[in-house]
Structure formats: C-alpha cells, structure tokens
Amino acid sequence: MPQVVVLGDVNVDVIAHYPSFPTKGQDAFATNMEFHCGGAAANTAIALAGLGVETVLIARLGKDPWAAIALRFLRGSGVDLGELQRDEQILTGAMHIVVTPDGERTILGHRGANAFTDPREIREQAFEGASLFYLSGYALLTEPQRSAALLALDIACRYGLTVVLDPGLSGSPTAVERLRSQLPRVDLLLPNLVEASELTDQCAPGDCAQSLLAAGVGLVALKLGREGCLICDSTGDLLVPGFSIKAQDSTGAGDSFAAGLLAAHLSGLDWTAAGIMANAMGALTTMRVGAGGGMPTASDLLAFLLQTVPKPECSMDRDSIERVIGLVKALNG
C-alpha cells in the first residue's frame, strides 16, 4: 500500500542550455540538450521513491514517442504506475526548458494529455492505506483534470489523509482564486515566494505565511531558494537556512524540496530537521541537469550531508543535521 498518492503532471522535458535568454525575434543556439522525464508530480513522486517512500502516481500520458521516453524513466524509479491513464488522441505533455548560465530556467511547453486526466478513472482503492495526498496546483487549471483533482481531494479528505498542495501557479487571476478556494482543506502548503505573494497580496515571507495560515492552511513551508525555507504554523515561525552550492539547473528543485520535506515528516522528524532535509534535496537537484530520473536518491543525499557537516561556516543546528543523517542512513538501507 502506498504511503503517498501524488496527482499532477508527467511531461517530457527537453532541457537546453543557452548562453543567454533571447529577446523577441532573435535566434538562440543551445550549447547542449538533454531529454528527461519531468512534470511537478512526476518529479516529486520519483524523488519520494528514491527516498524509500512508497508512492503511487496519478497522471495521464498519450500513446506516442514522448510517452515512451517518460515511461522509461518512470519504470526505473520505483514509483507505482498502476494509476497512470493513457490517452488515445492527445499527445504527452512536453516542455522546452531554457537554462541560462546562472542556473535559472524558463519553461515553454504544452501540458498535453495531463489536462485531460479523467475523473472517471480515479479509483478510490488507490487511496486505501495511504498516509498523505500530494496535489500539484497545475492540476486545478483546466477541465477535466480539475474535476479529477477535486475528486481525488474529496477522497483523500474522506480517508483522513494529510493533504499537501504545491501551488504551481500559472499567474492567471482565475488560477489564483481556484487555489485560494481550496486552502481551508490543505494541511501543508508548499509555495515559493512568488506563489505565496500571488495568493496573499503580501510581499514579505512572514506576512505571506501568516495570511495563508489565516486562510485556513495548517502549516506553510515557504520555499526561499538559496535562502532556505520558512516553516510556519500556529505555534510560530522557523527559518531553516539553505546550503551554499554552485547551481547548474534549478529544474525540479522545488519538487525535490517537497519530497525531502514529506519523507522527513512521514518518518517522524521535527520541522527543523525536515526543513534541512528538504533544503538539501533542493540544493542537490540544482547541482545537476534535469529532474525526473536525475532526482537525488537517499545515497546521493547521504553523501551530500556527510560532506556538509564538518564545515565550520555552516550555521545549521548540528543535532538536527545528525538526525537527518540518521534517517537517510536508514532509508539508504
């Protein structure tokens, strides 16, 4: 039985590195290009499985060459693919990801079959015995995927699962309002600062978090990139500093962060340790190209943390880091 049910998108990511982002009307030529499995839900599911968390993925693929690429990555990840839907007519989602030398990425693409995830194919049995439901906010953008996502959310609430929402806003006012309407049902919200600002009309991280709690969210883990994360609930705020690393590609970093936080939480770590594990997973992801099959595993995370602990300039709580290392050693077998 799965510990986590994940619902959202699976894409093929065409990741290309460019010297700079072109202006409108210009040509640009990549220095290299790679194919990866992507999509926020797929990335998080793969990363969770790599940390030893039993995970089932609900998403929709076409029956095309893009699907074959995505499935090749997914089948080697350990994710339960029994709930994947297949579309006879619509192509698998595909994203062209432009990565510039600072490691930042700009995404251009089409969500394809993801947007047609069919609520009639959502099976209640997939939620039986699970502990947590992770919903990617992209699934709330269009029908019929939105109805599938809301049905899954209803089932998760009925079964008493912890509900986790990663907003993934598109920037449209309609998307913002749809997400706001679901906040009272969310136990754990994982926005970045831009998403939190859009949801709250606030700017400062602390103000954003407090507004989200006032809207009914149980706990907010606000992703702050290089600065780490801010974890807030009714008992107070906790700033967990990030790791100093050289970023190559930020694709999937937020999804990897989510997996680290959830794996730590499911294993009983406190929020300080969970924030450290989440930040470490996010940092590791930015140190390599692509997400999907390249998401960090427990062994990758363990090596990273063992290298980090001896550094005298690290301001993080050593006891918390040691607790994370102990958990990752156990997950690594």
N, C-alpha and C positions, 0 to 999 in steps of 0.2 A: 504494500500500500504506500502511496506517495506521502511524504511529509508536506510537500508544496505543490500546489496546482498553479501553473503560470498560463495566463491568457494574453495574447497580443499578436505581434507580427513576426514573421520569418521572411527575410529577404536574402538576395544575393548582393553582396557589397563589392562593387568594383572600386578598389582603393587606388588612387593615383597621386603621386607626389609632384607638386609643381613648385617652381622657384618663387612664384608669387601668384596671387589670385588675379585673373584678368579683369579688365574693365569691359563694359558692354561693347560688343563689336570687335574685340580683339581676339586673336588666336593665342592659344597656350599649349605647350607641349610638355607632357609629363616626363620626369626623369626615370620613373619606373611605375609598374602597375601590377596589382595582385587581385585575385578573386578570393572572397571569404564568405562564409555564412554570416548573416547579420540579422538585424531587427532587434529592437529592445527586448522583447520577450524571449527570443531565441538566445540572445547573448546571456541574459540573466539565468535562463534555465541551464545552459551549458556550464556557466560558472558555478552554479549551485551543485550540479552533478559532479564537477571537478573537485568540489569540497566535500564530497561524500553524502550530499543531501539527496534523498530520493525525490525526483521531480518529474511531473507529467506536464507536457506542453500541449495547449490547445491553440491551434492556428490553422491557416489554410494555404495550401500550395496549389499551383497549377499542375499540369502534366506536360512539362516542357523541359528543355535542357537546363534552364535555371533551377528548376526543382531538383534535378539530378545532382547539381552542384551542392545545393543546400542540404539535401538528404545525405550526401556523402560525409559532410561534416557532422551532421546531427547523429547519424548512426554510430559514429565512433565516440560519442560524447558520454554515453550512459544515460541520456535523457529518455524517459518513457515516451514513445512516439505513437502510442495506441490511440490517442485522441486527435491526431492530425487529420484535417479534412483535405480532400483533393477536388479541384475544380476542373471540369472538362473543357471549359471555354476561355477562362480568364488566365492570363499569364501570371507566373510567380512574381512577387514584388522584387524590384531591382533598384539599387541606389548607386549613383556615381558619387563617390566621396573624394572631394578635393582636399588634400592635406598640404599645408604650406610649411616652410622651414621651422616655424615656431611650434609645430605640433598640433595647431588648431585645424579643425576640419569643417568644411562646408558641404552640405548634402543636397544633391539634386536627384530626384528619382520619382518612381511611381509605386504606390503601395499594392497594386495589382490584386491578386486573389485575397490578400489579407482583408480588404474592405468588404469582401463577400462571405466572411465567416458566417456560417448558417446556424441560427439559434436552434433549429430543429435537430441538429446533430450534436448539441450539447447534452452529454449523458450525466445524469445525477450520480451514477456509480463512480465517476472519476473523482468525486469529492469525498467519497466514503473513506474514513480513516485518516484523512489529511489533517494537518495542523494549521496550514496557512494558505491563503489565496493571494497571489500576486497579480495585479492587473496593471497593464501598461495603458496609460491615458490615451494613446493613439487609437485604441480600440473603441473609444467613445466618439470618434469624429463623424463617422458616416454609417448609414444603414446598408446592409443588415447586421454588420459587425457590432454596432452599438447595442442592438437588441440581444445579440448573443452575449455580449459582455455584461449587460444588466441582468440577464437571466442567470449567468454564472455567479454574479454578485449576490443575487437573491438566494441561490442555493448555498453559497458559502456562508451567508449570514444565518440561514436556517440551520446549518450544521454546526454553527458556532466557531467557524474558522477565524483566525486572525486575518483581517483584511488589510492588505498593503497596496497602496496606489502610488505609482511613479507617473507624474503628470504628463510629460512629453507634449507640452502644448504646441499647437500649430501657430499660435499668435492671433487667431480669429476670435472676435468677441463671443461668437456662438460656442466655440470650444471652451472658452473660459467659463461661461455660465453653466455649461453642462458639467464641467468638473466641480464647480462650486456646489452644485445641487447634490453631489454625491459625498461631500466632505463629512457630513454627520455619520456616515456609515464606515468611515475609514479609521482603523486603529493606528496605522502607521503611514505617514505621508513622506515621500522621498523626493522633494523638489530641488532643483537648483535655484540659485538666487533670482534669475530672470523669471522662471516659472512662478516662484513664490511672490515676486513683485506683481506679476500679472494677476494672480489670484487675489491679492490683498490690497493693491494700490498703495503699498508701502515700499520703502527703499532699503532701510537698514535691516540686516538679517534678523536681529532680535525683534524688531517691530513686525516683520513678516511672520515670524514664528508665532508670536503672541496672537496675531489676528487669525491665523489658521487654527490655533487651539480654541479661540473664541468661537470659531465657526463649527466646532464640534469634533475636530480631529483629536485622537487620543494622544499621539506623540508625533513630533515633527523631527526628521533627521534632514537638515538643510545642507545640501552639498555645496561647498565653497571652493572647489578646485584645489589649487595649490595650498590654500589656507586651511584645508581640512574639512571639518563639518561642525555644525551647531546642532546639538540634540536637545530638544525642549519638550517638557510635559508639564503637568500641573504642579510638579514639585520644584521646578526651576530649570535653568539653562546650563548646558555643558558644552564648552568649546573644546573640541579634540583637534590638536594641530596636525597638519599634513606632513608628508615626507618630502625631503629635498631630493629631487631626482631630475634627470635630463629627459624631457618628454620628446618622443618621436611622433606620436599619433594619439590623439585623445579619443578616437573612435571607441565606443563601448566602455569608457571609463566609468560613467555613471551607472551602467548596468552591472559592471563588476563590483562597484561600490555596494550596490544593493544586495548582491549575492553574499558579499562578505558580512554585511550587517545582519542579514537574515540568518545565515549559517551560525553566526556567533550567538544571536538571540535564541535560536532554536536549541542551541547547546547549553544555554543557561548562563552565559557570560553577562556581566553587568554592562551598562551602556557605555562606560568609558572604554572598556576592553573591546566591545562591539564596534565602537567608532574607530578605534585603532585598526582593527581587522578590516573594516570597510575602507578606510583611507589607504591601507597597504594594498588591498586588491585594486583599487582605482589607480594608484600610483604605478603598480606593476603593469597594468594594461597600457598605460601611456608610454611605457618603455619599449613597446614592440608595435609592429604594424598590424592593424586589423584587429577584429574581435572574433566572435564565433569560435572556431576551432582553436584560435590563439589565446583564448581566455586563460588566465592563470589557474593552475591546479593547486592542490594542497602542498605538493612538493615544491612548486615554484614559490609559494607564499612562505613556506618554512625557510627556504634558503634566503629569501629577502629579509625576513625578520631576524634571523641569526646574524646577518651582516649588519643590521641596523642597531642592535642592542649595544655593542661596545662603543659606539660613537659618543664622545663626551658632550658634543654640542646638542645632542637630542634632548629636547625639553619634555618629552612624554614620560608619564608615570612608568617607571621600570617594572613595578609589580604588575601593572596591567599588561605590559608587553609580555612579561613572563607567563601570565595566564593565557594570553593569545597563543604563544608558542606552545604551551602545553596542550591546548585544544588542537592546534594544527598538527602537532605530532601524532595525536590520537587519530585525527582524520586521515593522516597520511599512512596509517597502519604500521 
